[in-house]
Amino acid sequence: MDTSVIDKINIEDKEQHFYYHPLYTTLAFLITLPYYFGFGTLFYFCWTTNKTNLLFGFLAAFVLLSNPFLLIANAFVKLLFRKPAIVLTEKCLVDNWNNLKLNWTDIKQISSFNFRWSFICVNTIKDNVVFRQILNPSKFLFMGLERLFSGRTLKINLSLLKDKNSFIVSTIEQFWLTKTATNKRFCAIGA
């Protein structure tokens, strides 16, 4: 890890926030608009022609294929309301990108992954820590397939965030290492 990046990280902070990049998030949202117009047009066609089978097929396709587009729309809304994408606290990592909250003690490994986009990868001690928080069937399907093919419990996309990816990854790793070391010390003292 780059020591110049580590010097900038103050791991004594109680909280650290990472926000969406205004330009990248807005562009990503504008690129997804044809998807919404296309599905809206198909829905209108199915509704007005009373094609019940087609309507159910359309709804199933929308549920199964909508996750990436809904994530970008969600990011755009959070950008408008100045909500952070990632929040690091004393006790947990809050991933507003995927609407998940993970305690530091539930995390087994943190790493980064770059292929077209940058991601921070999180492996948890138990997968159900993540999967029981997912209510969207599309997200459940996408994350289940990701887990199956990559072996990673969770990937957080860093491409739409403001700060440099190396700084975000280093900060999250330092928070995780510091918080888990602190918890282990308290457990050893209490034993």
Sine and cosine of phi, psi and omega as CSV:
sin_phi,cos_phi,sin_psi,cos_psi,sin_omega,cos_omega
0.00,0.00,0.61,-0.79,-0.04,-1.00
-0.93,0.36,0.84,-0.55,-0.05,-1.00
-0.94,0.35,-0.46,0.89,0.04,-1.00
-0.91,0.41,-0.53,0.85,0.06,-1.00
-0.95,0.31,-0.66,0.75,-0.02,-1.00
-0.90,0.44,-0.59,0.80,0.00,-1.00
-0.88,0.47,-0.49,0.87,-0.02,-1.00
-0.98,0.17,-0.24,0.97,-0.08,-1.00
-1.00,0.02,0.83,-0.55,0.08,-1.00
-0.98,-0.22,0.99,-0.13,-0.09,-1.00
-0.97,0.23,-0.05,1.00,0.07,-1.00
-0.99,0.12,-0.17,0.99,0.03,-1.00
-0.86,0.51,0.57,-0.82,0.04,-1.00
-0.97,0.24,-0.58,0.81,0.00,-1.00
-0.60,-0.80,0.50,-0.86,0.09,-1.00
-0.73,-0.69,0.73,-0.69,-0.02,-1.00
-0.88,-0.48,0.65,-0.76,0.11,-0.99
-0.84,-0.54,0.77,-0.64,-0.12,-0.99
-0.94,-0.33,0.30,-0.95,0.05,-1.00
-0.96,0.30,0.57,-0.82,0.07,-1.00
-0.98,0.21,0.81,-0.58,-0.08,-1.00
-0.86,0.51,-0.70,0.71,-0.06,-1.00
-0.94,0.33,-0.79,0.62,-0.07,-1.00
-0.90,0.44,-0.65,0.76,-0.02,-1.00
-0.93,0.38,-0.66,0.75,0.02,-1.00
-0.91,0.42,-0.69,0.72,0.04,-1.00
-0.88,0.47,-0.69,0.72,0.02,-1.00
-0.88,0.48,-0.65,0.76,0.02,-1.00
-0.91,0.42,-0.69,0.73,0.01,-1.00
-0.90,0.45,-0.56,0.83,0.03,-1.00
-0.93,0.37,-0.50,0.87,-0.02,-1.00
-0.99,0.11,-0.19,0.98,-0.03,-1.00
-0.84,0.54,-0.65,0.76,0.05,-1.00
-0.86,0.52,-0.54,0.84,0.06,-1.00
-0.86,0.50,-0.74,0.67,-0.01,-1.00
-0.91,0.42,-0.66,0.75,0.03,-1.00
-0.90,0.43,-0.64,0.77,0.03,-1.00
-0.89,0.45,-0.73,0.68,0.02,-1.00
-0.93,0.38,-0.58,0.82,0.05,-1.00
-0.90,0.44,-0.66,0.75,0.03,-1.00
-0.90,0.43,-0.71,0.71,0.04,-1.00
-0.88,0.48,-0.67,0.74,0.01,-1.00
-0.89,0.46,-0.70,0.71,0.02,-1.00
-0.88,0.48,-0.68,0.73,0.02,-1.00
-0.88,0.47,-0.72,0.69,0.00,-1.00
-0.90,0.44,-0.63,0.78,-0.05,-1.00
-0.94,0.34,-0.70,0.71,-0.08,-1.00
-0.97,0.25,-0.43,0.90,0.00,-1.00
-1.00,-0.08,0.01,1.00,0.01,-1.00
0.82,0.58,0.61,0.79,0.06,-1.00
-1.00,0.02,1.00,0.02,-0.11,-0.99
-0.89,0.46,-0.72,0.69,-0.01,-1.00
-0.88,0.48,-0.67,0.74,0.02,-1.00
-0.91,0.41,-0.62,0.78,0.02,-1.00
-0.89,0.45,-0.71,0.71,0.01,-1.00
-0.92,0.40,-0.62,0.79,0.07,-1.00
-0.90,0.44,-0.65,0.76,0.04,-1.00
-0.89,0.47,-0.74,0.68,0.00,-1.00
-0.89,0.46,-0.64,0.77,0.05,-1.00
-0.90,0.44,-0.69,0.73,0.02,-1.00
-0.90,0.44,-0.65,0.76,0.01,-1.00
-0.89,0.46,-0.70,0.71,-0.01,-1.00
-0.90,0.44,-0.67,0.75,-0.07,-1.00
-0.97,0.23,-0.48,0.88,-0.11,-0.99
-0.96,-0.29,-0.04,1.00,-0.17,-0.99
-1.00,0.10,-0.25,0.97,-0.15,-0.99
-0.80,0.61,-0.80,0.60,-0.03,-1.00
-0.87,0.49,-0.61,0.79,-0.02,-1.00
-0.95,0.32,-0.63,0.78,0.03,-1.00
-0.93,0.37,-0.56,0.83,0.05,-1.00
-0.88,0.47,-0.67,0.74,-0.01,-1.00
-0.94,0.35,-0.65,0.76,0.05,-1.00
-0.89,0.45,-0.65,0.76,0.04,-1.00
-0.89,0.46,-0.67,0.74,0.03,-1.00
-0.89,0.45,-0.64,0.77,0.00,-1.00
-0.91,0.42,-0.67,0.74,0.04,-1.00
-0.89,0.46,-0.68,0.74,0.02,-1.00
-0.92,0.39,-0.55,0.84,0.09,-1.00
-0.89,0.46,-0.71,0.70,-0.01,-1.00
-0.88,0.48,-0.58,0.82,-0.02,-1.00
-0.99,-0.11,0.17,0.99,0.04,-1.00
0.82,0.57,0.68,0.73,0.06,-1.00
-1.00,-0.06,0.63,-0.77,-0.01,-1.00
-0.95,0.31,0.46,-0.89,0.07,-1.00
-0.99,0.16,-0.64,0.77,-0.01,-1.00
-0.71,-0.70,0.70,-0.71,0.07,-1.00
-0.81,-0.59,0.78,-0.62,0.07,-1.00
-0.95,-0.31,0.83,-0.56,0.01,-1.00
-0.86,-0.52,0.00,-1.00,0.04,-1.00
-0.85,0.52,-0.61,0.79,-0.14,-0.99
-0.97,-0.23,-0.42,0.91,-0.16,-0.99
-0.45,-0.89,0.20,-0.98,0.14,-0.99
-0.96,-0.28,0.86,-0.51,0.03,-1.00
-0.96,-0.27,0.90,-0.44,-0.02,-1.00
-0.97,-0.24,1.00,-0.08,-0.01,-1.00
-0.97,0.25,-0.27,0.96,0.07,-1.00
-0.89,0.45,-0.71,0.70,0.00,-1.00
-0.96,-0.26,0.04,1.00,-0.05,-1.00
0.83,0.55,0.79,0.61,0.00,-1.00
-0.79,-0.62,0.45,-0.89,0.05,-1.00
-0.73,-0.69,0.84,-0.54,-0.04,-1.00
-0.84,-0.54,0.79,-0.62,0.13,-0.99
-0.93,0.36,0.55,-0.83,-0.01,-1.00
-0.87,0.50,-0.55,0.83,-0.04,-1.00
-0.96,0.29,-0.28,0.96,0.04,-1.00
-1.00,0.09,-0.18,0.98,-0.07,-1.00
-1.00,-0.03,0.78,-0.63,0.00,-1.00
-0.99,-0.11,-0.57,0.82,-0.06,-1.00
-0.41,-0.91,0.59,-0.81,0.10,-0.99
-0.79,-0.61,0.73,-0.68,0.03,-1.00
-0.52,-0.85,0.06,-1.00,0.05,-1.00
-0.87,-0.49,0.35,-0.94,-0.04,-1.00
-0.56,-0.83,0.76,-0.65,0.01,-1.00
-0.82,-0.58,0.89,-0.46,0.14,-0.99
-0.42,-0.91,0.98,-0.19,-0.12,-0.99
0.93,0.37,-0.77,0.64,0.06,-1.00
-0.85,-0.52,0.27,-0.96,0.01,-1.00
-0.98,-0.21,0.66,-0.76,-0.02,-1.00
-0.72,-0.69,0.47,-0.88,0.26,-0.97
-0.96,-0.28,0.76,-0.65,-0.07,-1.00
-0.96,-0.27,0.71,-0.71,-0.02,-1.00
-0.82,-0.57,0.79,-0.61,0.16,-0.99
-0.94,-0.33,0.78,-0.63,-0.01,-1.00
-0.98,-0.19,0.28,-0.96,0.02,-1.00
-0.90,0.44,-0.67,0.74,0.06,-1.00
-0.77,-0.63,0.73,-0.69,-0.02,-1.00
-0.91,0.42,-0.49,0.87,-0.06,-1.00
-0.92,0.39,-0.29,0.96,0.10,-1.00
-0.86,0.52,-0.61,0.79,0.01,-1.00
-1.00,0.05,-0.76,0.65,-0.17,-0.99
-0.94,0.35,-0.41,0.91,0.04,-1.00
-0.97,0.24,-0.21,0.98,0.05,-1.00
-1.00,0.01,-0.15,0.99,-0.07,-1.00
-1.00,-0.03,0.87,-0.50,0.01,-1.00
-0.97,-0.26,-0.39,0.92,-0.03,-1.00
-0.99,0.17,0.86,-0.52,-0.02,-1.00
-0.87,0.49,-0.58,0.82,0.03,-1.00
-0.90,0.43,-0.72,0.69,0.03,-1.00
-0.89,0.46,-0.66,0.75,0.02,-1.00
-0.87,0.50,-0.69,0.72,0.02,-1.00
-0.89,0.45,-0.76,0.64,-0.03,-1.00
-0.89,0.46,-0.70,0.71,-0.03,-1.00
-0.95,0.32,-0.55,0.84,0.08,-1.00
-0.91,0.42,-0.68,0.73,0.05,-1.00
-0.91,0.41,-0.64,0.76,0.05,-1.00
-0.87,0.50,-0.69,0.72,0.01,-1.00
-0.89,0.46,-0.68,0.73,-0.03,-1.00
-0.90,0.43,-0.71,0.70,-0.10,-1.00
-1.00,0.08,-0.55,0.83,-0.08,-1.00
-0.98,-0.21,-0.35,0.94,-0.06,-1.00
0.99,0.15,0.08,1.00,0.00,-1.00
-0.98,-0.20,0.68,-0.73,-0.01,-1.00
-0.93,0.36,-0.66,0.75,-0.11,-0.99
-0.52,-0.85,0.67,-0.74,0.14,-0.99
-0.84,-0.54,0.78,-0.63,0.03,-1.00
-0.95,-0.30,0.85,-0.52,-0.02,-1.00
-0.96,0.28,0.81,-0.58,0.00,-1.00
-0.98,-0.19,-0.03,1.00,-0.13,-0.99
-0.91,0.41,-0.44,0.90,-0.04,-1.00
-0.98,-0.18,0.19,0.98,-0.05,-1.00
-1.00,-0.09,0.41,-0.91,-0.09,-1.00
-0.94,0.35,-0.78,0.62,-0.12,-0.99
-0.95,0.30,0.24,-0.97,0.06,-1.00
-0.90,0.43,0.63,-0.78,-0.04,-1.00
-0.86,0.50,-0.64,0.77,-0.01,-1.00
-0.90,0.44,-0.60,0.80,0.03,-1.00
-0.93,0.37,-0.67,0.74,0.01,-1.00
-0.89,0.45,-0.74,0.67,-0.01,-1.00
-0.89,0.46,-0.71,0.70,0.00,-1.00
-0.88,0.47,-0.66,0.75,-0.01,-1.00
-0.91,0.42,-0.72,0.70,0.01,-1.00
-0.90,0.45,-0.68,0.73,0.04,-1.00
-0.88,0.48,-0.68,0.73,0.00,-1.00
-0.91,0.41,-0.68,0.74,0.07,-1.00
-0.85,0.52,-0.74,0.67,-0.03,-1.00
-0.88,0.48,-0.75,0.67,-0.01,-1.00
-0.89,0.45,-0.68,0.74,-0.02,-1.00
-0.92,0.39,-0.72,0.69,-0.07,-1.00
-0.94,0.34,-0.62,0.79,0.03,-1.00
-0.95,0.31,-0.57,0.82,0.05,-1.00
-0.91,0.41,-0.65,0.76,0.03,-1.00
-0.90,0.44,-0.69,0.73,0.02,-1.00
-0.90,0.43,-0.63,0.78,0.02,-1.00
-0.91,0.41,-0.61,0.79,0.05,-1.00
-0.90,0.44,-0.69,0.72,0.01,-1.00
-0.91,0.41,-0.61,0.79,0.04,-1.00
-0.91,0.41,-0.63,0.78,0.00,-1.00
-0.93,0.37,-0.61,0.80,0.01,-1.00
-0.94,0.35,-0.62,0.78,-0.04,-1.00
-0.97,0.24,-0.29,0.96,-0.07,-1.00
-0.98,0.22,0.00,0.00,0.00,0.00
